[in-house]
Amino acid sequence: MRIKDIKVWSADLGNTKPYTIAFKTVDEVLNAFVEIILENGVTGIGAANPSEYVTGESFEQCQHALKENNIQFLIGRDIREIHQLTFEVWQKLPKNPAARAALDVALYDAFTKQLGVPLVKYLGQKIHSLPTSNTIGIKNVTDTLKEAQEYGERGFSVLKVKLGKDLEEDIERMVKLREKFAKKFVIRIDANQGYSSSQTIEFYNRTKHLDIELIEQPLPAKAVDETKQLPDEIRKVIAADESLLSPQDAFELIKPPLAAGIFNIKLMKCGGVSQALKIADIGAVAGVDLFWGCNDESIVSITAALHTAFACSNTKYIDLDGSLDLAKDEVKGGFILKDGIMYCSDKPGLGVERI
């Protein structure tokens, strides 16, 4: 079955809860969408939300990469050549991981819809459900506790708290969270490259009694060698995020000594399902756990990340809350969320439909 047409459009999905992280405040959610249409009318949808600070790809560059002349090579191609098609997307758009992700996801969605199976089943489902963390941006102690309370009332049991601007306030927020909620929440933290080595060590030593599950990207992305010099017990709970954009980066991180015991994989960083699976395999060989993250994304790409995560036996954590505070979306369906726990539906492909 051949690809007949490809439609591309963009939309601001809005953000009902603007938030601050170490390097920016997020108040709009621009996504680019791709719809692949097969000769028999079956469609596949992909979406992109680039992070210029992390990958160097702006939203405008993403849009340009998805222009007709750059994606025309897919027209007339047999969707059953899925691995060749995703390889060519990777080859032709090397500097546009989010644009690649939109095309890659749309191809996988169309292919598995044509087969009549969920994407996760095609990839080989290993996991059936996991709790997702819900993210609290950089806020004062009072607002942090208030937002945690709200998430608890909505059924979430895992929090990811953004830190990295003020070490003393960061530690105070962790202490107060544990004081107020005891063991109600699993707590993860994300410093977004905001700490030095000495600050990372100090944070760990002063908070390890609080049972923090993991520390995401405390040091700058390029400081891999410096990260490798941290104590073993700290590196085991570090999740590499901005330092992990590709399979090549994964190889650098696992060269002894291991830089991080956890890989944070995002489709928007690496370029979609096909590249994410390569990173996951490298992690599996090295004994690294997987932590699947996201940007502020449509249900489309969040669902694709979930299906991919659940096809990997070394997946231990998910942080796929990127569509939960959108003001609107371009699709319905997709993942299932109940009491903070995420599941894949049994519908073919990603199980999403355009509204």
Beta strands, then each sheet from edge to edge (+ up, - down):
strand 1: 3-12
strand 2: 19-21
strand 3: 24-26
strand 4: 30-38
strand 5: 43-48
strand 6: 130-131
strand 7: 134-136
strand 8: 158-162
strand 9: 186-190
strand 10: 212-216
strand 11: 238-240
strand 12: 262-265
strand 13: 289-292
strand 14: 315-318
strand 15: 331-333
strand 16: 336-338
strand 17: 341-343
strand 18: 352-354
sheet 1: 1+ 4- 5+
sheet 2: 2+ 3-
sheet 3: 6+ 17- 16+
sheet 4: 7+ 8+ 9+ 10+ 11+ 12+ 13+ 14+
sheet 5: 15+ 18-
end
